[in-house]
């Protein structure tokens, strides 16, 4: 006679179905806990450094942006002093928007020029030939050279009195007068009977940014071109595709994720650029970008609160561009 009710699960079946009651809590082994403590110990110096060097200055800048703090009263200013939005009123009522427009133009054209020149150099040096290694190495000189040295060289070349560029312009192109590239705000230029006003100094600093930054794009694009399978181009060449068609339909789709990443990185770095313009023009002749404006507020005017407010607005703008990149381009790059 069976004492089990009809349909009742046996003990092994109940255990297999998870009906045998709560399982004992899984405890980590002493070795796992020791590894976790060792990992935290190794990470703690880096975390402390990031906290002291990054997080705390950001929080301090955020607090200063909402306080009327100048260099004269910085010692008496408290962390939780009286807060105000007057600094932001000064930011949006001053020449901030003009500096922002200059910064956008400088960043967009400088980034596009650097990536375009880097792409041309990467394509030109793609096929092996004698001396290619030496030429590739020489491409890095603008990027690794000291900024003070290269800005002095460009300042000398563009000098209106004894600069090499004006000498060639008068000798080869028949310029009637020297052009002060780094001190002239704008100039009237006639092309095919049409008169244009071009920002002379701004174009000069954009060309300098293009020349100095293109090796960074050249390195990334060269590495990506090496990863493109040769069989794709060989098949297109057999089908009768021209070099332009092979570039548009084969190489360019492979390079687009890398170009998108380079565009964001170079735009952020160019948007924050300070030393290039400050050493070339000092922010004069229509080249005052936001970074130079913040520096002038901090040093020339001694207005720490206004400088912090402008820096905060600059960080928010950059955060917006990074968010756009993450939203629309990052996933595509991961998939590719």
Phi and psi in degrees as GROMACS dihedral restraints (atoms count N, CA, C in turn):
[ dihedral_restraints ]
;  ai    aj    ak    al  type     phi  dphi    fc
    3     4     5     6     1   -87.6    20    10
    4     5     6     7     1   132.4    20    10
    6     7     8     9     1   -92.6    20    10
    7     8     9    10     1     1.9    20    10
    9    10    11    12     1   -89.0    20    10
   10    11    12    13     1   136.7    20    10
   12    13    14    15     1   -70.7    20    10
   13    14    15    16     1   150.7    20    10
   15    16    17    18     1   -64.2    20    10
   16    17    18    19     1   128.3    20    10
   18    19    20    21     1    88.4    20    10
   19    20    21    22     1    -7.7    20    10
   21    22    23    24     1   -75.7    20    10
   22    23    24    25     1   136.4    20    10
   24    25    26    27     1   -72.2    20    10
   25    26    27    28     1   144.5    20    10
   27    28    29    30     1   -72.5    20    10
   28    29    30    31     1   169.6    20    10
   30    31    32    33     1   -63.5    20    10
   31    32    33    34     1   -43.1    20    10
   33    34    35    36     1   -65.6    20    10
   34    35    36    37     1   -39.0    20    10
   36    37    38    39     1   -66.7    20    10
   37    38    39    40     1   -39.2    20    10
   39    40    41    42     1   -65.1    20    10
   40    41    42    43     1   -38.7    20    10
   42    43    44    45     1   -65.0    20    10
   43    44    45    46     1   -38.7    20    10
   45    46    47    48     1   -67.9    20    10
   46    47    48    49     1   -31.5    20    10
   48    49    50    51     1   -85.2    20    10
   49    50    51    52     1     0.3    20    10
   51    52    53    54     1    81.7    20    10
   52    53    54    55     1    25.4    20    10
   54    55    56    57     1  -105.2    20    10
   55    56    57    58     1    10.2    20    10
   57    58    59    60     1   -90.4    20    10
   58    59    60    61     1    16.8    20    10
   60    61    62    63     1    98.2    20    10
   61    62    63    64     1   173.6    20    10
   63    64    65    66     1   -67.3    20    10
   64    65    66    67     1   139.5    20    10
   66    67    68    69     1   -75.8    20    10
   67    68    69    70     1   152.0    20    10
   69    70    71    72     1   -64.4    20    10
   70    71    72    73     1   145.1    20    10
   72    73    74    75     1   -64.6    20    10
   73    74    75    76     1   128.4    20    10
   75    76    77    78     1   -71.8    20    10
   76    77    78    79     1   124.1    20    10
   78    79    80    81     1  -106.5    20    10
   79    80    81    82     1   141.7    20    10
   81    82    83    84     1   -73.5    20    10
   82    83    84    85     1   148.7    20    10
   84    85    86    87     1   -72.8    20    10
   85    86    87    88     1   156.9    20    10
   87    88    89    90     1   -57.5    20    10
   88    89    90    91     1   -32.2    20    10
   90    91    92    93     1   -66.7    20    10
   91    92    93    94     1   -39.1    20    10
   93    94    95    96     1   -65.3    20    10
   94    95    96    97     1   -41.8    20    10
   96    97    98    99     1   -65.2    20    10
   97    98    99   100     1   -37.3    20    10
   99   100   101   102     1   -65.8    20    10
  100   101   102   103     1   -39.7    20    10
  102   103   104   105     1   -65.7    20    10
  103   104   105   106     1   -37.0    20    10
  105   106   107   108     1   -65.7    20    10
  106   107   108   109     1   -42.3    20    10
  108   109   110   111     1   -64.8    20    10
  109   110   111   112     1   -38.5    20    10
  111   112   113   114     1   -65.8    20    10
  112   113   114   115     1   -39.3    20    10
  114   115   116   117     1   -63.4    20    10
  115   116   117   118     1   -43.1    20    10
  117   118   119   120     1   -64.6    20    10
  118   119   120   121     1   -36.7    20    10
  120   121   122   123     1   -65.5    20    10
  121   122   123   124     1   -40.0    20    10
  123   124   125   126     1   -71.2    20    10
  124   125   126   127     1   -31.9    20    10
  126   127   128   129     1   -82.5    20    10
  127   128   129   130     1   -21.3    20    10
  129   130   131   132     1   -59.8    20    10
  130   131   132   133     1   -40.3    20    10
  132   133   134   135     1   -62.3    20    10
  133   134   135   136     1   -41.0    20    10
  135   136   137   138     1   -65.7    20    10
  136   137   138   139     1   -43.3    20    10
  138   139   140   141     1   -62.8    20    10
  139   140   141   142     1   -40.7    20    10
  141   142   143   144     1   -65.6    20    10
  142   143   144   145     1   -40.3    20    10
  144   145   146   147     1   -64.9    20    10
  145   146   147   148     1   -43.5    20    10
  147   148   149   150     1   -63.4    20    10
  148   149   150   151     1   -39.7    20    10
  150   151   152   153     1   -63.2    20    10
  151   152   153   154     1   -44.3    20    10
  153   154   155   156     1   -76.2    20    10
  154   155   156   157     1   -40.1    20    10
  156   157   158   159     1   -92.0    20    10
  157   158   159   160     1   -19.2    20    10
  159   160   161   162     1  -120.9    20    10
  160   161   162   163     1   -57.4    20    10
  162   163   164   165     1   -67.6    20    10
  163   164   165   166     1   -50.7    20    10
  165   166   167   168     1   -62.5    20    10
  166   167   168   169     1   -43.1    20    10
  168   169   170   171     1   -61.7    20    10
  169   170   171   172     1   -35.6    20    10
  171   172   173   174     1   -64.9    20    10
  172   173   174   175     1   -44.1    20    10
  174   175   176   177     1   -65.0    20    10
  175   176   177   178     1   -38.4    20    10
  177   178   179   180     1   -66.3    20    10
  178   179   180   181     1   -41.1    20    10
  180   181   182   183     1   -63.6    20    10
  181   182   183   184     1   -39.1    20    10
  183   184   185   186     1   -62.7    20    10
  184   185   186   187     1   -40.1    20    10
  186   187   188   189     1   -70.4    20    10
  187   188   189   190     1   -40.2    20    10
  189   190   191   192     1   -66.8    20    10
  190   191   192   193     1   -28.2    20    10
  192   193   194   195     1   -64.7    20    10
  193   194   195   196     1   -21.8    20    10
  195   196   197   198     1  -109.8    20    10
  196   197   198   199     1    22.1    20    10
  198   199   200   201     1  -131.2    20    10
  199   200   201   202     1   149.2    20    10
  201   202   203   204     1   -86.7    20    10
  202   203   204   205     1    84.0    20    10
  204   205   206   207     1  -115.9    20    10
  205   206   207   208     1   129.0    20    10
  207   208   209   210     1  -122.2    20    10
  208   209   210   211     1   170.5    20    10
  210   211   212   213     1   -61.0    20    10
  211   212   213   214     1   -32.6    20    10
  213   214   215   216     1   -68.7    20    10
  214   215   216   217     1   -31.4    20    10
  216   217   218   219     1  -115.7    20    10
  217   218   219   220     1    20.2    20    10
  219   220   221   222     1   -65.7    20    10
  220   221   222   223     1   -32.3    20    10
  222   223   224   225     1   -72.0    20    10
  223   224   225   226     1   -29.5    20    10
  225   226   227   228     1   -92.8    20    10
  226   227   228   229     1    -4.1    20    10
  228   229   230   231     1   -77.2    20    10
  229   230   231   232     1   134.6    20    10
  231   232   233   234     1   -98.1    20    10
  232   233   234   235     1   162.7    20    10
  234   235   236   237     1   -66.3    20    10
  235   236   237   238     1   -39.7    20    10
  237   238   239   240     1  -109.5    20    10
  238   239   240   241     1    45.9    20    10
  240   241   242   243     1   -74.2    20    10
  241   242   243   244     1  -175.1    20    10
  243   244   245   246     1   -65.7    20    10
  244   245   246   247     1   127.3    20    10
  246   247   248   249     1   -96.2    20    10
  247   248   249   250     1   148.3    20    10
  249   250   251   252     1  -154.3    20    10
  250   251   252   253     1   160.6    20    10
  252   253   254   255     1  -106.0    20    10
  253   254   255   256     1    14.3    20    10
  255   256   257   258     1   -63.1    20    10
  256   257   258   259     1   -30.5    20    10
  258   259   260   261     1   -62.6    20    10
  259   260   261   262     1   -37.7    20    10
  261   262   263   264     1   -73.5    20    10
  262   263   264   265     1   -30.7    20    10
  264   265   266   267     1   -62.2    20    10
  265   266   267   268     1   -42.4    20    10
  267   268   269   270     1   -65.0    20    10
  268   269   270   271     1   -36.4    20    10
  270   271   272   273     1   -63.9    20    10
  271   272   273   274     1   -50.3    20    10
  273   274   275   276     1   -80.7    20    10
  274   275   276   277     1    -9.6    20    10
  276   277   278   279     1  -103.6    20    10
  277   278   279   280     1    -2.3    20    10
  279   280   281   282     1   -99.5    20    10
  280   281   282   283     1  -156.0    20    10
  282   283   284   285     1   -86.0    20    10
  283   284   285   286     1    22.0    20    10
  285   286   287   288     1   -62.7    20    10
  286   287   288   289     1   -42.9    20    10
  288   289   290   291     1   -67.4    20    10
  289   290   291   292     1   -35.0    20    10
  291   292   293   294     1   -65.5    20    10
  292   293   294   295     1   -41.9    20    10
  294   295   296   297     1   -65.7    20    10
  295   296   297   298     1   -36.0    20    10
  297   298   299   300     1   -65.2    20    10
  298   299   300   301     1   -41.1    20    10
  300   301   302   303     1   -63.5    20    10
  301   302   303   304     1   -41.6    20    10
  303   304   305   306     1   -62.9    20    10
  304   305   306   307     1   -39.5    20    10
  306   307   308   309     1   -65.1    20    10
  307   308   309   310     1   -42.0    20    10
  309   310   311   312     1   -63.4    20    10
  310   311   312   313     1   -44.9    20    10
  312   313   314   315     1   -63.2    20    10
  313   314   315   316     1   -44.4    20    10
  315   316   317   318     1   -62.6    20    10
  316   317   318   319     1   -41.6    20    10
  318   319   320   321     1   -72.0    20    10
  319   320   321   322     1   -45.5    20    10
  321   322   323   324     1   -65.7    20    10
  322   323   324   325     1   -52.2    20    10
  324   325   326   327     1   -71.9    20    10
  325   326   327   328     1   -34.3    20    10
  327   328   329   330     1   -66.6    20    10
  328   329   330   331     1   -40.8    20    10
  330   331   332   333     1   -67.2    20    10
  331   332   333   334     1   -46.3    20    10
  333   334   335   336     1   -62.2    20    10
  334   335   336   337     1   -42.0    20    10
  336   337   338   339     1   -65.7    20    10
  337   338   339   340     1   -41.3    20    10
  339   340   341   342     1   -65.1    20    10
  340   341   342   343     1   -43.6    20    10
  342   343   344   345     1   -69.5    20    10
  343   344   345   346     1   -40.9    20    10
  345   346   347   348     1   -63.0    20    10
  346   347   348   349     1   -45.2    20    10
  348   349   350   351     1   -67.0    20    10
  349   350   351   352     1   -37.8    20    10
  351   352   353   354     1   -64.5    20    10
  352   353   354   355     1   -37.3    20    10
  354   355   356   357     1   -66.5    20    10
  355   356   357   358     1   -42.7    20    10
  357   358   359   360     1   -61.9    20    10
  358   359   360   361     1   -43.8    20    10
  360   361   362   363     1   -66.0    20    10
  361   362   363   364     1   -38.9    20    10
  363   364   365   366     1   -65.7    20    10
  364   365   366   367     1   -40.8    20    10
  366   367   368   369     1   -69.1    20    10
  367   368   369   370     1   -37.8    20    10
  369   370   371   372     1   -68.4    20    10
  370   371   372   373     1   -32.8    20    10
  372   373   374   375     1  -102.5    20    10
  373   374   375   376     1    21.4    20    10
  375   376   377   378     1   -74.2    20    10
  376   377   378   379     1   -45.2    20    10
  378   379   380   381     1   -81.2    20    10
  379   380   381   382     1   140.8    20    10
  381   382   383   384     1   -69.8    20    10
  382   383   384   385     1   141.9    20    10
  384   385   386   387     1  -157.0    20    10
  385   386   387   388     1   167.4    20    10
  387   388   389   390     1   -67.2    20    10
  388   389   390   391     1   126.0    20    10
  390   391   392   393     1    88.8    20    10
  391   392   393   394     1     7.0    20    10
  393   394   395   396     1   -65.5    20    10
  394   395   396   397     1   -38.7    20    10
  396   397   398   399     1   -61.4    20    10
  397   398   399   400     1   -42.1    20    10
  399   400   401   402     1   -65.2    20    10
  400   401   402   403     1   -41.9    20    10
  402   403   404   405     1   -66.9    20    10
  403   404   405   406     1   -39.9    20    10
  405   406   407   408     1   -62.1    20    10
  406   407   408   409     1   -41.9    20    10
  408   409   410   411     1   -65.2    20    10
  409   410   411   412     1   -38.5    20    10
  411   412   413   414     1   -67.9    20    10
  412   413   414   415     1   -22.2    20    10
  414   415   416   417     1   -63.9    20    10
  415   416   417   418     1   -22.6    20    10
  417   418   419   420     1   -83.8    20    10
  418   419   420   421     1    -8.7    20    10
  420   421   422   423     1   -58.4    20    10
  421   422   423   424     1   -46.0    20    10
  423   424   425   426     1   -60.6    20    10
  424   425   426   427     1   -30.7    20    10
  426   427   428   429     1   -82.5    20    10
  427   428   429   430     1   -32.9    20    10
  429   430   431   432     1   -97.6    20    10
  430   431   432   433     1   -11.7    20    10
  432   433   434   435     1   -69.7    20    10
  433   434   435   436     1   147.8    20    10
  435   436   437   438     1   -59.8    20    10
  436   437   438   439     1   137.8    20    10
  438   439   440   441     1   -63.7    20    10
  439   440   441   442     1   -35.6    20    10
  441   442   443   444     1   -65.3    20    10
  442   443   444   445     1   -39.7    20    10
  444   445   446   447     1   -67.4    20    10
  445   446   447   448     1   -45.4    20    10
  447   448   449   450     1   -72.0    20    10
  448   449   450   451     1   -35.4    20    10
  450   451   452   453     1   -67.9    20    10
  451   452   453   454     1   -35.6    20    10
  453   454   455   456     1   -65.0    20    10
  454   455   456   457     1   -39.6    20    10
  456   457   458   459     1   -63.5    20    10
  457   458   459   460     1   -45.4    20    10
  459   460   461   462     1   -66.7    20    10
  460   461   462   463     1   -38.9    20    10
  462   463   464   465     1   -61.6    20    10
  463   464   465   466     1   -39.2    20    10
  465   466   467   468     1   -68.8    20    10
  466   467   468   469     1   -43.6    20    10
  468   469   470   471     1   -64.5    20    10
  469   470   471   472     1   -34.7    20    10
  471   472   473   474     1   -92.9    20    10
  472   473   474   475     1     5.6    20    10
  474   475   476   477     1   -62.2    20    10
  475   476   477   478     1   134.6    20    10
  477   478   479   480     1   -71.2    20    10
  478   479   480   481     1   -19.3    20    10
  480   481   482   483     1   -94.5    20    10
  481   482   483   484     1   -51.5    20    10
  483   484   485   486     1  -126.4    20    10
  484   485   486   487     1    21.2    20    10
  486   487   488   489     1   -76.6    20    10
  487   488   489   490     1   149.9    20    10
  489   490   491   492     1   -68.7    20    10
  490   491   492   493     1   -36.0    20    10
  492   493   494   495     1   -65.5    20    10
  493   494   495   496     1   -45.8    20    10
  495   496   497   498     1   -67.0    20    10
  496   497   498   499     1   -33.2    20    10
  498   499   500   501     1   -64.0    20    10
  499   500   501   502     1   -46.3    20    10
  501   502   503   504     1   -64.9    20    10
  502   503   504   505     1   -37.7    20    10
  504   505   506   507     1   -62.5    20    10
  505   506   507   508     1   -42.1    20    10
  507   508   509   510     1   -72.6    20    10
  508   509   510   511     1   -35.8    20    10
  510   511   512   513     1   -79.3    20    10
  511   512   513   514     1   -45.2    20    10
  513   514   515   516     1   -96.3    20    10
  514   515   516   517     1   -34.8    20    10
  516   517   518   519     1  -110.2    20    10
  517   518   519   520     1     0.2    20    10
  519   520   521   522     1    70.5    20    10
  520   521   522   523     1    34.9    20    10
  522   523   524   525     1   -64.0    20    10
  523   524   525   526     1   136.4    20    10
  525   526   527   528     1   -78.7    20    10
  526   527   528   529     1   -28.7    20    10
  528   529   530   531     1  -145.2    20    10
  529   530   531   532     1   160.2    20    10
  531   532   533   534     1   -73.9    20    10
  532   533   534   535     1   149.7    20    10
  534   535   536   537     1  -108.2    20    10
  535   536   537   538     1   119.3    20    10
  537   538   539   540     1   -79.4    20    10
  538   539   540   541     1    84.8    20    10
  540   541   542   543     1   -59.6    20    10
  541   542   543   544     1   -36.6    20    10
  543   544   545   546     1   -99.2    20    10
  544   545   546   547     1    -0.5    20    10
  546   547   548   549     1  -128.0    20    10
  547   548   549   550     1     0.9    20    10
  549   550   551   552     1  -103.4    20    10
  550   551   552   553     1   126.2    20    10
  552   553   554   555     1   -71.1    20    10
  553   554   555   556     1   -47.1    20    10
  555   556   557   558     1  -151.5    20    10
  556   557   558   559     1   164.2    20    10
  558   559   560   561     1  -151.0    20    10
  559   560   561   562     1   141.9    20    10
  561   562   563   564     1   -81.4    20    10
  562   563   564   565     1   126.7    20    10
  564   565   566   567     1  -125.6    20    10
  565   566   567   568     1   133.9    20    10
  567   568   569   570     1  -107.6    20    10
  568   569   570   571     1   122.1    20    10
  570   571   572   573     1  -128.1    20    10
  571   572   573   574     1   117.4    20    10
  573   574   575   576     1    55.8    20    10
  574   575   576   577     1    39.3    20    10
  576   577   578   579     1    81.8    20    10
  577   578   579   580     1    -0.7    20    10
  579   580   581   582     1  -105.6    20    10
  580   581   582   583     1   135.3    20    10
  582   583   584   585     1   -96.2    20    10
  583   584   585   586     1   131.7    20    10
  585   586   587   588     1  -127.8    20    10
  586   587   588   589     1   150.0    20    10
  588   589   590   591     1  -106.6    20    10
  589   590   591   592     1   115.5    20    10
  591   592   593   594     1  -111.5    20    10
  592   593   594   595     1   139.2    20    10
  594   595   596   597     1   -77.8    20    10
  595   596   597   598     1   101.8    20    10
  597   598   599   600     1   -62.3    20    10
  598   599   600   601     1   -55.5    20    10
  600   601   602   603     1   -66.0    20    10
  601   602   603   604     1   -38.3    20    10
  603   604   605   606     1   -64.5    20    10
  604   605   606   607     1   -41.0    20    10
  606   607   608   609     1   -63.6    20    10
  607   608   609   610     1   -38.3    20    10
  609   610   611   612     1   -63.3    20    10
  610   611   612   613     1   -44.3    20    10
  612   613   614   615     1   -72.5    20    10
  613   614   615   616     1   -29.2    20    10
  615   616   617   618     1   -66.7    20    10
  616   617   618   619     1   -42.4    20    10
  618   619   620   621     1   -62.8    20    10
  619   620   621   622     1   -38.2    20    10
  621   622   623   624     1   -64.8    20    10
  622   623   624   625     1   -43.9    20    10
  624   625   626   627     1   -62.4    20    10
  625   626   627   628     1   -40.1    20    10
  627   628   629   630     1   -61.3    20    10
  628   629   630   631     1   -47.2    20    10
  630   631   632   633     1   -65.8    20    10
  631   632   633   634     1   -38.5    20    10
  633   634   635   636     1   -76.9    20    10
  634   635   636   637     1   -29.3    20    10
  636   637   638   639     1  -100.5    20    10
  637   638   639   640     1   -13.6    20    10
  639   640   641   642     1   -64.1    20    10
  640   641   642   643     1   -28.1    20    10
  642   643   644   645     1   -60.7    20    10
  643   644   645   646     1   -31.6    20    10
  645   646   647   648     1   -62.7    20    10
  646   647   648   649     1   -46.8    20    10
  648   649   650   651     1   -67.2    20    10
  649   650   651   652     1   -35.8    20    10
  651   652   653   654     1   -59.4    20    10
  652   653   654   655     1   -42.0    20    10
  654   655   656   657     1   -64.2    20    10
  655   656   657   658     1   -47.8    20    10
  657   658   659   660     1   -65.8    20    10
  658   659   660   661     1   -43.9    20    10
  660   661   662   663     1   -70.0    20    10
  661   662   663   664     1   -34.9    20    10
  663   664   665   666     1   -63.5    20    10
  664   665   666   667     1   -43.3    20    10
  666   667   668   669     1   -63.7    20    10
  667   668   669   670     1   -38.5    20    10
  669   670   671   672     1   -70.6    20    10
  670   671   672   673     1   -35.3    20    10
  672   673   674   675     1   -65.3    20    10
  673   674   675   676     1   -33.4    20    10
  675   676   677   678     1   -66.5    20    10
  676   677   678   679     1   -24.8    20    10
  678   679   680   681     1   -85.1    20    10
  679   680   681   682     1    -9.0    20    10
  681   682   683   684     1   -75.0    20    10
  682   683   684   685     1   126.2    20    10
  684   685   686   687     1   -63.4    20    10
  685   686   687   688     1   135.5    20    10
  687   688   689   690     1   -66.9    20    10
  688   689   690   691     1   -24.0    20    10
  690   691   692   693     1   -64.6    20    10
  691   692   693   694     1   -30.0    20    10
  693   694   695   696     1   -65.4    20    10
  694   695   696   697     1   -46.2    20    10
  696   697   698   699     1   -69.8    20    10
  697   698   699   700     1   -35.4    20    10
  699   700   701   702     1   -62.9    20    10
  700   701   702   703     1   -42.7    20    10
  702   703   704   705     1   -64.2    20    10
  703   704   705   706     1   -41.2    20    10
  705   706   707   708     1   -67.3    20    10
  706   707   708   709     1   -35.8    20    10
  708   709   710   711     1   -67.3    20    10
  709   710   711   712     1   -38.3    20    10
  711   712   713   714     1   -64.9    20    10
  712   713   714   715     1   -35.4    20    10
  714   715   716   717     1   -76.1    20    10
  715   716   717   718     1    -2.1    20    10
  717   718   719   720     1    90.9    20    10
  718   719   720   721     1    18.7    20    10
  720   721   722   723     1   -72.9    20    10
  721   722   723   724     1   140.2    20    10
  723   724   725   726     1   -77.8    20    10
  724   725   726   727     1   164.7    20    10
  726   727   728   729     1   -57.9    20    10
  727   728   729   730     1   -38.2    20    10
  729   730   731   732     1   -66.2    20    10
  730   731   732   733     1   -41.5    20    10
  732   733   734   735     1   -65.1    20    10
  733   734   735   736     1   -38.9    20    10
  735   736   737   738     1   -65.1    20    10
  736   737   738   739     1   -36.0    20    10
  738   739   740   741     1   -69.4    20    10
  739   740   741   742     1   -44.8    20    10
  741   742   743   744     1   -69.7    20    10
  742   743   744   745     1   -41.5    20    10
  744   745   746   747     1   -97.0    20    10
  745   746   747   748     1   -15.3    20    10
  747   748   749   750     1  -119.1    20    10
  748   749   750   751     1   -57.1    20    10
  750   751   752   753     1   -74.4    20    10
  751   752   753   754     1   -45.3    20    10
  753   754   755   756     1   -61.0    20    10
  754   755   756   757     1   -44.6    20    10
  756   757   758   759     1   -60.2    20    10
  757   758   759   760     1   -32.0    20    10
  759   760   761   762     1   -71.3    20    10
  760   761   762   763     1   -29.5    20    10
  762   763   764   765     1   -90.4    20    10
  763   764   765   766     1   -15.4    20    10
  765   766   767   768     1   -58.3    20    10
  766   767   768   769     1   -45.7    20    10
  768   769   770   771     1   -59.5    20    10
  769   770   771   772     1   -40.3    20    10
  771   772   773   774     1   -66.5    20    10
  772   773   774   775     1   -40.1    20    10
  774   775   776   777     1   -64.2    20    10
  775   776   777   778     1   -38.5    20    10
  777   778   779   780     1   -63.4    20    10
  778   779   780   781     1   -44.1    20    10
  780   781   782   783     1   -63.4    20    10
  781   782   783   784     1   -43.9    20    10
  783   784   785   786     1   -63.4    20    10
  784   785   786   787     1   -37.1    20    10
  786   787   788   789     1   -62.1    20    10
  787   788   789   790     1   -43.9    20    10
  789   790   791   792     1   -67.9    20    10
  790   791   792   793     1   -47.1    20    10
  792   793   794   795     1   -62.8    20    10
  793   794   795   796     1   -48.3    20    10
  795   796   797   798     1   -66.9    20    10
  796   797   798   799     1   -35.5    20    10
  798   799   800   801     1   -64.3    20    10
  799   800   801   802     1   -43.5    20    10
  801   802   803   804     1   -64.2    20    10
  802   803   804   805     1   -45.2    20    10
  804   805   806   807     1   -67.3    20    10
  805   806   807   808     1   -39.1    20    10
  807   808   809   810     1   -70.6    20    10
  808   809   810   811     1   -36.6    20    10
  810   811   812   813     1   -62.1    20    10
  811   812   813   814     1   -33.6    20    10
  813   814   815   816     1   -89.8    20    10
  814   815   816   817     1     0.0    20    10
  816   817   818   819     1   -62.9    20    10
  817   818   819   820     1   135.3    20    10
  819   820   821   822     1  -130.0    20    10
  820   821   822   823     1   -47.5    20    10
  822   823   824   825     1   -66.1    20    10
  823   824   825   826     1   -36.4    20    10
  825   826   827   828     1   -59.4    20    10
  826   827   828   829     1   -55.0    20    10
  828   829   830   831     1   -69.4    20    10
  829   830   831   832     1   -38.9    20    10
  831   832   833   834     1   -65.3    20    10
  832   833   834   835     1   -37.2    20    10
  834   835   836   837     1   -77.2    20    10
  835   836   837   838     1   -28.5    20    10
  837   838   839   840     1   -82.7    20    10
  838   839   840   841     1   -51.6    20    10
  840   841   842   843     1  -123.7    20    10
  841   842   843   844     1   -11.9    20    10
  843   844   845   846     1    70.5    20    10
  844   845   846   847     1    13.4    20    10
  846   847   848   849     1    85.9    20    10
  847   848   849   850     1     4.3    20    10
  849   850   851   852     1   -88.3    20    10
  850   851   852   853     1   176.1    20    10
  852   853   854   855     1    58.8    20    10
  853   854   855   856     1    37.5    20    10
  855   856   857   858     1    77.9    20    10
  856   857   858   859     1    23.6    20    10
  858   859   860   861     1  -116.3    20    10
  859   860   861   862     1    18.2    20    10
  861   862   863   864     1   -77.5    20    10
  862   863   864   865     1   104.9    20    10
  864   865   866   867     1   -87.7    20    10
  865   866   867   868     1   174.3    20    10
  867   868   869   870     1   -63.1    20    10
  868   869   870   871     1   -37.8    20    10
  870   871   872   873     1   -61.7    20    10
  871   872   873   874     1   -38.9    20    10
  873   874   875   876     1   -69.8    20    10
  874   875   876   877     1   -36.8    20    10
  876   877   878   879     1   -62.2    20    10
  877   878   879   880     1   -44.6    20    10
  879   880   881   882     1   -61.0    20    10
  880   881   882   883     1   -42.0    20    10
  882   883   884   885     1   -63.5    20    10
  883   884   885   886     1   -41.2    20    10
  885   886   887   888     1   -66.6    20    10
  886   887   888   889     1   -40.4    20    10
  888   889   890   891     1   -62.1    20    10
  889   890   891   892     1   -36.3    20    10
  891   892   893   894     1   -77.0    20    10
  892   893   894   895     1   -40.0    20    10
  894   895   896   897     1   -98.9    20    10
  895   896   897   898     1   -51.9    20    10
  897   898   899   900     1   -71.1    20    10
  898   899   900   901     1   -43.3    20    10
  900   901   902   903     1   -94.7    20    10
  901   902   903   904     1   -20.5    20    10
  903   904   905   906     1    69.4    20    10
  904   905   906   907     1    20.1    20    10
  906   907   908   909     1   -95.3    20    10
  907   908   909   910     1    92.2    20    10
  909   910   911   912     1   -69.8    20    10
  910   911   912   913     1   -37.7    20    10
  912   913   914   915     1   -63.3    20    10
  913   914   915   916     1   -45.7    20    10
  915   916   917   918     1   -66.6    20    10
  916   917   918   919     1   -39.4    20    10
  918   919   920   921     1   -63.3    20    10
  919   920   921   922     1   -39.9    20    10
  921   922   923   924     1   -66.2    20    10
  922   923   924   925     1   -38.6    20    10
  924   925   926   927     1   -64.4    20    10
  925   926   927   928     1   -42.7    20    10
  927   928   929   930     1   -65.5    20    10
  928   929   930   931     1   -40.3    20    10
  930   931   932   933     1   -64.0    20    10
  931   932   933   934     1   -36.6    20    10
  933   934   935   936     1   -66.9    20    10
  934   935   936   937     1   -42.8    20    10
  936   937   938   939     1   -63.0    20    10
  937   938   939   940     1   -39.8    20    10
  939   940   941   942     1   -61.7    20    10
  940   941   942   943     1   -41.7    20    10
  942   943   944   945     1   -65.6    20    10
  943   944   945   946     1   -38.3    20    10
  945   946   947   948     1   -65.0    20    10
  946   947   948   949     1   -39.8    20    10
  948   949   950   951     1   -63.7    20    10
  949   950   951   952     1   -43.8    20    10
  951   952   953   954     1   -65.0    20    10
  952   953   954   955     1   -38.0    20    10
  954   955   956   957     1   -62.1    20    10
  955   956   957   958     1   -35.1    20    10
  957   958   959   960     1   -63.8    20    10
  958   959   960   961     1   -44.4    20    10
  960   961   962   963     1   -66.0    20    10
  961   962   963   964     1   -38.8    20    10
  963   964   965   966     1   -64.4    20    10
  964   965   966   967     1   -39.8    20    10
  966   967   968   969     1   -62.2    20    10
  967   968   969   970     1   -39.4    20    10
  969   970   971   972     1   -63.0    20    10
  970   971   972   973     1   -41.7    20    10
  972   973   974   975     1   -63.1    20    10
  973   974   975   976     1   -46.2    20    10
  975   976   977   978     1   -64.0    20    10
  976   977   978   979     1   -36.6    20    10
  978   979   980   981     1   -72.7    20    10
  979   980   981   982     1   -38.7    20    10
  981   982   983   984     1  -110.5    20    10
  982   983   984   985     1   -21.6    20    10
  984   985   986   987     1  -120.6    20    10
  985   986   987   988     1   -29.3    20    10
  987   988   989   990     1   -63.0    20    10
  988   989   990   991     1   -43.5    20    10
  990   991   992   993     1   -66.2    20    10
  991   992   993   994     1   -38.9    20    10
  993   994   995   996     1   -62.9    20    10
  994   995   996   997     1   -37.3    20    10
  996   997   998   999     1   -67.8    20    10
  997   998   999  1000     1   -39.0    20    10
  999  1000  1001  1002     1   -64.9    20    10
 1000  1001  1002  1003     1   -39.4    20    10
 1002  1003  1004  1005     1   -65.4    20    10
 1003  1004  1005  1006     1   -41.3    20    10
